[in-house]
Amino acid sequence: MTQVSMTVNGKAVSGDAEGRTLLVQFLRETLNLTGTHVGCDTSQCGACVVHVNGKAVKSCAIFAAEVEGAEVTTIEGMANADGSLSKVQQAFQDHHGLQCGFCTPGMVMSATALLGENPNPSEAEIRAYLEGNICRCTGYHNIVKSIMAAAGQDTSKIAAE
C-alpha cells in the first residue's frame, strides 16, 4: 500500500492505495465520491471523466498514485460555491440533456472541459469532442443542445439525429 495525497474538489485528501488502484476506484471506494461512474472498465464510455489539473481525464485509465499532489475535480465539485448548479449542470437540467443520468457526470465534466478550451464551440465541434462519451438513452441531441445553451448560443437550429 502507498499513501496517496491530492486535492479533491478543493479539499486536501489522502488515503492508502495499492499500486494498481485506479483513480476511479480511489474516488469511489476510498473517498466515497460516487458521482464518478464506472461504465465500461475499458475507457470507452466516458462515464468516469474527472478533471486532473484542469484537464478532462478518464479516471478508469489512470492510477491513483499517478495523481499524487494533483488537483482533482469530480462532479461533486462542479456546483457553485452557494450550492447552486454550475452553468453546464443547469443547462443539462433546463434542456433535458439527461435521461437515466448514468452518463451525465462524465458528460458534464467533458462539456465543462470543452467550454474551458473553446467557449463558443460549433455543433460539429461539440459532437467531435464528445466522441469519447457514450450515452445509451438520449441520442445526444439534447446533450448538444445543453452544451450550446451553456455557451450562450442559439439552440433552435441543432440538427436532429
Buried (B, 14 or more C-beta within 10 A) or exposed (E): EEEBEBBBBEEEBEBEBEEEBBBBBBBBBBBEBBBBBBBBEEBBBBBBBBBBEEEBBBBBBBBBBEBBEBBBBBBBBBBEEEEEBBBBBBBBEEBEBBBEEBBBBBBBBBBBBBBEEEEEBEBEBBBEBBEBBBBEBBEBBBBBBBBBBBBEBEBEEBEEE
